Amino acid sequence: MPGREPLSAPRRAARTLSLAIGLCALLFTVCTGAHAQADEVLWDSWGVPHIYASSRDSAFYQLGWAQMSAHADRIAALYGTARGEGAAHWGAHAYDEDALVWSLRIPERAREWLEQQSPDYRRYLEAFTRGLNDYAAEHPKAVAPRNRWTLPFRAVDVLAHVQRILLTRFLFSDAGAIVAWRSGAVQSNELRPEKAQQGSNGYAIAPSRSADKRAMLLINPHLPWSGDLTLFEAQIVEGDSYVYGAALVGQPYLSMAFTPHAGWTHTVNGFDGLDTYELTLRDGGYEFDGQPRAFEQADVVQIDVRTAGGKRVRRTLPRASSVHGPLVAIDPARGKALALRFTGVEASGLSANGQHTDSSQLVQRYWELADSRTVEQFEAVSTRYPLPSFNTLYANRRGDILFRYEGRMPRRSGGDYDSWQGIQPGHASANLWTSYYGAEALPRVLNPASGFVQNANDPPWFASYPAPLDPAQYPPYIARPLLDFRAQHSLRTVVADSSISFDELVLAQLSNRVELAERVLPALLQAVAGEPKLALAAQVLAGWDRTLAAEARGAVLFLSWVEEMGGAEGDWFGQPWQRSEPLATPRGLADLDAARCALARAAQHTRARHGRLDVRYGDVYRLRLAAHDLPASTGPVAYGTYSAAEFAPDRAQTRRAWGGDTFVAVVSFGPTVRAVGLLTYGNASQPGSPHLGDQLRLFSARTLRPLWLSRAEVEQNLERREQPGKLRPQASPARVLESRHE
């Protein structure tokens, strides 16, 4: 070419070879499609990362990077707490949590769990941790100064965090109750530090009950909207498959999710896999079967506490383990101690088939669930790596639906569910359980004739309807016996519809109808008929549509009346719950005079607080997060709404939502998956993120958004593209071709 020096033969050959290599690389990428995809994260316009990974190591790495992008400071705080070192940096308010972490031996057990990982999963955990750390290194301001001491993270931090959430937020709920016992503020017979009462809803609909003959799944956990149980929405694509769902922030797996082949969700099941025992201290140990018994693993831990002046003081925490489990509180003055015995975590070791019997393999469990394609494979994984609690609901493209009541159920000496709540006497072996029922002995419903399974934190007997399980065939302490209003709402909705469309399932999830009002409002209106002083209140309630819609007038007055009656779980009903009428009781009013007086008080309070009896529900019940301030259109589950929001008093006589619906997904398993959903509070907690609270407007409007699953949909709704940290390739095939022409 004019103006260019001719190439020598060696240079022409080198150039030809380079072009050939580049062309081959490009053709390989085109021909193999997704299998040769770049390692990259595509963030959609709702802040959801779609992680395209060429390997499982890459998937873990990018999941860590993506979580840090949205929640870096929260992850740092969570991992610092799981180390039991918060008080040294954050001050005395963190001491009680540190003490609980060390009393439960979480740091030590996390190291044991790390050693128990297979070589592959240990490597994956390290990849996840590298993703976290590489993001922090490239974005040093993402972690606030008060939390930077937690960096760099380690794989053991991840497992300590997984374990702490499992133990202290699900199995064991109330560290504050232990603190109160330790201080003498309450006695053992007043203390009930048992399971956390987190909520959740779920449906799995079989083709026989589906309008388009495709199986459907509803994922709908109810959790707090901030803190330890924040959820992170993501899609992970490997090859020609994907998994889409939600992870608890800081955890390296999607715990509720779906794939092109199947999906699953969890609800808290009321499973009693934890007992609290009160011990009588004696001779340096404790009394057991009339004799002194030495503590096991007795030692002390030094916990540094940062003072207001910035200095550190050292506090000594005595630790010990009893035959029941670790001590979580000691009161030498009273000669008493409390010990926790919990399933699924304390029992390390191997079962007869060589599998771990504890929860150390949770990470592997959830990735293998995502890899499963049939219900048989799904159940094999679930049984191999048992959960310590939770219900599981499952549906797949083949049309199978499944309900599993999961957990490691202790073989107790007797008693019913209520008798094992609260503090148990720890002085005798007769009250100590040492073995477990196998998974085959727990409630399970596969492909029922009804064509659906459901759960709204109700007992397993009503996983479908008519009830497919007989409680008499199971230990009496396995589950609480009755159905609350939300569970009845759930069952009545699906029982009434023999051919459920996708849109109808969406409407079912969004329902804000108050089941409690259906049962008691007619009796209340009849009781106040002819009462002049209550005429206006009666008029407002009679005109109310019995929903918690933002525009509903009468809902605020009704909820105030229920509070005056003692709450939705009180014993003021004319007809208590009956197993013979599980979907129609409780109902009516036992004391009409009390109901009239309660309405008079509720009317007085409503007028005083809001200026009128018919104040709009959404003017009082608000969704406030970051710069967002919107009217709520649903409410507390205790009143029997299906969609949920829980509230606490806020400014100017209003109430502010702090929890309820979190990640929602309605999924139809056809040849192409159809899905809509929501992450109520948005997919980020980092200050200044545009996705902090950006989905509240959808929640307020009772609307779900499409979940983008295909690459084409993601590209059409793209916010930004990343090739994270150390995975960034030096040059793409296209760039190779271009560079050879320079």
N, C-alpha and C positions, 0 to 999 in steps of 0.2 A: 504494500500500500504506500502511496506517496507520503513522504515525510516520516516514515517509520523504518528503522533499521531492520533488514531481514534477520529472521531467527536462524541460529545455527541448527544443524540436525539434532544434536542432543537436546537443545532447548525446545525444538519442535516436538520431539518425542515426549519430553517431560510434560509439555503443555497438553499434548494429546492424551497422555495418561491421566493427568489431573482432570481434564474434562470428562473422560470416561468414568472416573471414580465418582465425580459429582453427579453425572447423569444417572449412574447406577443407584446412587443414594437417593436421588429424587424419585426415580421410578419405583424403588423399593417402598418409599413412603407412600406414594400414590397407590400402588398395588395392594399393600397390606393394610391401608386405612388406619383404623383405630389401633391396630396392634403395634404400629410404629409411631404412635402419637408422641408429641413432645411432652415432657414433664412440665405442666403449667397449671395455673389456677386462673379460671375465668370467673370474675365476680359479676353477678347480675345486678340489675338496678335495685333490688331489695337487699343487697349486701350479702347474698348467699354465694359461697364459693363452690364452684364446680371444678373438682380436682381431677385432672387427667394424668394418670400415673402409668408409667411403663413397667412398674414392678411393685410388689407389696412394700418393699423398703421405701420407695418413692411415695407411695400413698401415705404411709405413716409420717414421713418427713413433712410432706406438704400439709397434712392435717394439723400437725403441730404449728407450722408456720401460719396457716390460715387462722387457727384459734388465737394465736398471739396477735395477729393483725386486728382482730375484733375485740379481744379481751385481755390484752397483755397485763394490765395492772391488776385485774381480778385474779388471773392465774397466779401471779406472783404472791398475792395475799393468801390465796388458797394453799399454795405449796408451803409458804411460810408457816401457816397454821398447822398443816399436817406434820411439819417437822417438830412441832411442840416448842418453838423458839420465839413465838410472837411477843411474849412479855418482855424479853430482853431488848426489843426494838420499838414496840408500840406502847409499852407501859403496863401498869397493874391490871387494867381492864381485860387484858388478854391472858392473865394468869390462870383463871379457872379452866379455860379451854386447853391451855398447855398441860395443866395437871391431869385433865381427862385423857388427853392424847398419850401421856406417859403412863398413866395408870392402866390404860388398856393395852400398853406395850405396842402401840402402832409403829413407832420407828423400827423397833427390833423385828416385828413381824413383817414389815415391808421388805427388810433385807432378806428374810427367809423366803418371801414370795418371789423376789427377784432370782434367788438361787433355784427356785422350783420351775422357772420358765424353761421351755424348750429352747435350744440354741437359736432357732429361727425367731421366736417371739422375744427373746432377749435382745436380739439384733434389731427387731422392729421397734421395741421400746426405746432403744438407743437412738434410732432414726427419728422417732417422734420428739425425743428430747433435743436432738440436734436442731430440728426444725424450730423448736421454741427458742433455743439459745441463739441460733443464727438470726432470727428475726430481731431479738433483743439487741444483738450486736449491731445490726444495720439500722436500728431505730432506737437509739439509746434513750430518747425522751418518752418512749411508750410506757415505760414503767416509772411510776412516780418515785421521787427521792425516798419517801418513807418505806418503800418496798424493794429498793434496789439491792438491799443486803441479801435477798433470796437468790440472786444470780451468781453463778450459772446454775441452772437446774440439772438434776440428775435423774436417771431412770428410777431410782428408788423413791424419789419425791413423787413421781407419778403414781406408783403403787401405794404409797402412804396416803395420798389424796383419795384414791379409789377406795381404800379401806376405811378411812375416816368417814367419808360420806356414807358408806354402807352401814357402818356401825352406829354413828352418832346422829345421822339424819333419817335413817329408815328403820333399822332394827331398834335403836334406842333413841328416844325423842327428847328427853328433857334434862339436859345437864343442869339447868337452873334448879330443878327439884332436888338434885343431889347436893347442890350448894346449900339450899335451904335446910336440908336434913343435917348437913355437916355443921351448920350454924346453930342448930337447935330450934329453928323457926317452926319446923313441923315435926311431928312424930311419925314413926314408921307406919302406923295405921292410917295416916292421912296422906301418905305419899304413894303416887301411882306412876312412877317413871317408866312407862312401858313404850309400846310402839308409837312411832310418829304417825299422825293421822293425815298423811298427804292423800290427796284425792286422785281421781282420774276416771275417764270413761273409755269404753271400747266396744266396738261391734265387729263381728265377722259374719258376713251374709253369704250364704251359699247360692249357687246358680238357681236352685229350686225356688228360692224366695226373691230372686233378683229379677227385675223387669226385663233386663236385656240378657239374662241367663249367664251373667258373668259374676264371679265372686267379687265381693267388695270388703274393704277394711276401713274402720275408723280408728285413728290414733288421736288421743285427746287427754294427755296428762294434765293434772291440776297441781301446780307447784307455786312457790313464791316467785315473784318477778325480779328478784335481785338476790345477790349473795351466793351461798354455797350451791344452790340447785338451779342456777341459771343454765338454760339450754342453748345450744349452738347448732344451727341448721346447716347442712352441707350435703353435697353429692360427691361421691367418689367413683370415678370411672376407671376401670381396668379392663383393657381389651374390649370385647363386645358386650360387656355387662357393667352394671353399676349398682350402687346402693345409695339410697337417698333417705335421710332421716335426721335425727337429732342426737347430739352427744351432750352429756353434762360437761360444762366447761372444765377443761383440764384433764378430761379422760380421753383415751386414745381409741375410742370405738363409738359407733352409733348404736345407742341402746334401744331405740324404737325406730324402725326403718322399714323400707320396702325395696325390692329389686324388680327386674322385669318378670320374675318368676313367682315371687311370694312376698309376704310382709308380716310383721308382728308388732304387737304393742304390749305394754305392761300396765297393770293397775295395782295399787297397794291392796293386799288381800286380808289384812287383819290377822295374818298368820302369827301365832304366838310362838316365836322361836327364841324368845329371850325372857328370862326371869331374874328378878332382883331378890336377893336373899339378905336378911339381916342376921349378922353373926354376933355372938356374945364372946368378947375377948376374955382369954384365960391363960395364965402362965406363959405369956409371950406369944401365944398363938390364939386359938379359938376353941370353943367347946363343940364337940361333935360326938353324937351317940354317948353322951355322958362322960366323955374323956377329953382331956386337953389334946389338941392336935396342932402340930407345928405348921406354920405357913410355908408354902412352897415359893421358891424364887424371891424370898424376902431381900430387899435391898433399898437403897435410897437414891434419889435423883436430885441433882442440884439444878434449880431453875433460876436463871438470872431475870431480874425484874428492873426495868428502867424507871427511875423516879422522875417526878415532875421537873427536877433540876437537871436531868440528863445523866445522873450517875446511875450505876447499877448496884443493886443489892442482891444477895444470893439467898434464896429460900430453899429449904430442904423438904423434899416430898418423899415420905416413906411409901414404899410400894411392896405389895405382897400379893400372892395368889393363894386362894383356898381351893378346896376340892370342888367348889362351885364355879370358880373362875376368878378373875382379877378383882381386887378391892378397888372401889372407886371413891370411897369415903371412909374415914376413920375418926371416931370421936372417943379419945381415951377417957375423957371426963365421965362419959356415960358408960364406958366399957362396951361400946358397940361399933360395928363396922358394916358396910354394905358391899356386897359382891355381886357381879353380873355374870350370868351364865347365858351364852348365846350360841346359836347354831351356825354352821357354815363358815365360821372364821377361826374359831379356836381349835377345830379338829384337823390339824395338819397331819399329813401322812398319805398313804396310798391305800386304795380299796383293793379288793381281791383281784380286780381286773387290771390293776396297775395304774389306775387313774387317781388323780388327787381328789380327796373327799372334801376339801375346803373350797374357799372362793378364790384361791390364788390364780386360777386360770380364767378369770372373767374376760380378760382381753381376748384370749384365744377363742373363748366361747362365742363372743359376738361376731368376730370376723368369720368364724366357721358357720354361724347361722346365716350370715350374708351370702356365703358360698353355697348353701344348701338349695336344692331345687325341688325337693319333694317333701311331703309331710313326714315320711319315714326318716329321711335324712335330718330334718329339723328336730324331730323328737330324739333321734340318736345323739345329736349334739347336746340337746337340753339335758338329757339323762347323764351323759358323760361328764358334763360340767354343771352340777346342780346349783341353782340359785338358793340363797338362804331364805328368801321369801319372794313375794309378788305373784300375781296372776299373769298368765300369758295368753293372749288371743292371737290367732294366726289364720291367714287365708292364702290360697295360692291359685295360680292360673288354671290348674287342673280342676279346681272346684272344691278342694278340701277345705274344711274349716275346723278349728280346734280350740278348745279351752283347756288350760292346764293350771291347776292349783299348785304352785311350785313352792319348794322349801324343804328343809330337813326337819321333819316333824319329830320332836322328842317323844319317846315312849314314857309317858308319865304314869304315876302310881294310881291315878284316878282323878275324880273331880270333873267339873264342867268348865266352859270357857271363862265364866266370871270368876270362878274360884282361883284361877291362876293369874288374875290381874293383881296389880299392886305388889306389896312386899310379902315374900314368903319366909317362913321361919327356916333358919339355916342350921339348926342344931342337931338334926337327925337325918340319917341316910334314907329313911322312908320317903322323904320329900325331895330326893335328888334323882334326876334322870341321867342315865349314862348311855343310852342307845337310841336309835332312830328308826323310823319307818322308812322303807325304800320308796322310790318314786312310784312304783306300781301300786302302792297302798293309798296314794293321795287322789283326790277327785280329779277326774279327767272326762271331757266330753268331745268325741270325735264324730263329725258328720251326723248330727242329730236329725231326726225326722222333721223337726220344726223348721230346719233350714237356717238357723241363726244361733250364734252364741253371743253373749253380751256380759259386761261387768261394769258396775259403777260403784266399786268397793263394797259390794254386797257379798253375802256368803256364797260358796260355790254351788249350793243346792239349786240356785236359780240362774245358773249359767245359760239356760234356755228355758222355754216354757211351752207346754206343761213341764214342771220341774223334773229333770231326767235322773236326778240322784236322790237317794234315800239317806238322810243324815244318820239313821239308825245303823247303817253299815260302816260308820266311821267313828273314831274316838269322839266323845262328847265335847272335848276341849279343843277341837280342831278349828272351829270358827264361831263367831258370834251368831246368834240364831235368827235375827230379824232383818227385815228390809226397811231401809229409810226411804224418804220421799223421792230422792233423786233416782235410786234404783228402781222404784216403782214407776217413775216417769219413763225411765229407759225401757223397761219391759212393756209398759202399756203402749208406747209409741210403736214398737216393732210388732207386737202381737196384733195390733189393729190393722196392719198393712201386709197382706199376703203377697204383694208384688211390689217390691221396693225399688224405685228408680234411683239413679245416681243423685239426681237433684233432690229427691225426697230424703235421701240419707244426709245430704248437706243441710237441709232444713231441720232435720232431727237434731243434728249437732248444734245448730244455732238457736235451738228452742229456749226461750226465756219464760215459758209458761210456768206459773207457780203451782206446783202440785198440791202444796199445803192448802192453798186457797180453795181448791176444788173440794177439799174434805171438810173445811170448817166454816167457810164464808156463808153458805146458805143457813147454817144453824145460827151464826152470829146475827145475820140480818133478821132472822125470825125472832131472836131473843130481844132485839132492840126496837122491834116494830111497836109503834105507839108510845115511844119514849121521847117526849118533846125535846129534852135537852140533848138527845143524841140524834135528832132527826137529820141535821146537816151532815154529821159523820156517816150516818147510814146512807144518805143520798150519794155521798162521794164514793163509798165502798160499793154501792149497787151499780154505779156507773163505770167502775173500774173494769178493764178487760182481763184482769187476772194475769197480766204479764208484767215483766220488769223492763218494758220498752222505755226509751229515754223520754218519750212524750206521755207515758202513762200517768194518769192522775188518780190517786187513791192508793198506789203502791206504797208510798212513804208512810201513809197513815196505817195501812195494814201491817207493815213490818214493825212499826212502833207498837201496835197492839200486841203482836206476837211476843215482842220483848217484854211487855208488861205482863203477859201471861206466863212468863218463865222460859221462853224460847221454844223453838220448833221441836226440841227433843224432850220437852217436859211431859208430865203425866196428867195433863188436863183434858185429855180427849174423852168423849163419851164412850167410844168403843176403842179399846187398845188394839194394837196389831194382833191379828190372828193368822196362824198358818193356814187355816181353812179359807181365809179371804186375803191372800197376801197382797193383792193389788188394789184392795178397796178399804183397807184399814191401816192406821187408825182414822177415825172420822168423828164428827160431831163434838159436842161440848159436854163435859161432866157437870160443870157448875155455871149456870146461866148468870147468876148474880155476879160471880167473879168476872165473867166475860164482859158484862155491862160496865162494871167498875173499871176494868182494864181499858175499855174503849174510851171512857170518859177521861182517864189519865192520858191516854195516847193522843186524844184530840187536843187536850190542853197543851201537851208538850209540842205537838206538831205545829200548832198555831203560834206558840211562843217562839219556837225556833225558826220558823219559815214564813210566818205572817199569814198563812192560809192553810186550810186542810187539804186542798186539792193541788198542792205544789207538785210540779212535774218531777218524776223520779230522777231524770238526768240532771236536774238542777241541784240535787242534793248529793247524788252518788256520781263521783267524778273519776276520770282517768287522767292522772297527772304524772308526767314523766318528762324530764328535761324541759323543753319549751312547750310541750304539749299539754293542753288542758281541755278535755272533751267530756261530753256526757256519757255515762255508762248506759248500757242497754241490756244488762243481765245482772245477776246478783248471787248471793251466798247459796251454796249448795244445800245448806240445812233446810231451806224453804222448798227445795224440790225442783229448782231450775236445772236444765241439763247443761247448757253453756254456763260457765261459772266465772264469778269475780268475787273475791273476798275483800272486805273493807275495814278500815280503821278510822276513828274520828280525825278530822282535819280542820283546817281553818274555817272560820265564819259559818259554823254549824253545818258544814258539809262533811262528807266521808270520802276517803281516798282509797282507791284500789291498791292492794299490795300483793295480790296473788290471784290464782284461778286458772283459766285456760292459758296454756303456754303454746307449745307446738301442736298444731292441729293438722292432720292430713286425712282427706277422704280419697280412697284409692280404689279404682276399678281395674281388675286384672283381665284385660282382653289381650288380643294379639299385640296391641300397643297399649301400654299403661296410660290411664287417664287419672290425673290427680290434681286436687286443689287443696289449699292449706293456708296456714297463718302461723307466724311466731309473734304473739301478741305484742311484746315489748320491743320488738326489733332485734336484728341479729348482731348487735354490738353493745358493749358497755363502755367503750373508751370515750372519755370526755371529748366533745366536739364532733363525734361521728354523726354523719347525716342519718344513720340507721338506728340511732338511739331513740326508740319510741316511734319510728316512722310508720309502724303498722297499727298503732293504736286507732288511727282513723278508720281503718277497716274493721277493727273489733267494735268500735263505737257504732258503725253503720251495719254491723252484722253481715259482713261480706268476707268471703274467702277469695284468695288470689290463685291464679294458675301456678302450678309448680312446673318449672321448665326443666324437661328431662333430656331432650335431644340436643345435640351440639348446635343444630341450626337454630333452635329456640333460644338457646343461651346467647349465641352470637347476635341474634336480633335484639336482645335485651341486655347488651353488655355495658357494664360500667367501667371496668378496667381489666387488664390482662397482666399477669405476673408469671415470671419464671423464678421461683423462690431460691434465694441464697446460693448454697453450694451446688444446687442442681442445675444452675443456669449453664446451658451448653456453650462451648466456645464459639461454635458457628453452626448454623443450620445448613442442610444440604443446599438450599437456595443461595445462601450466603457464600458457600464454597464455590458455586458456579460463578457468582458475581466477582469474587475476589480473584479468580484465575484470569479474569480479563483486565485486571488493573495494570 
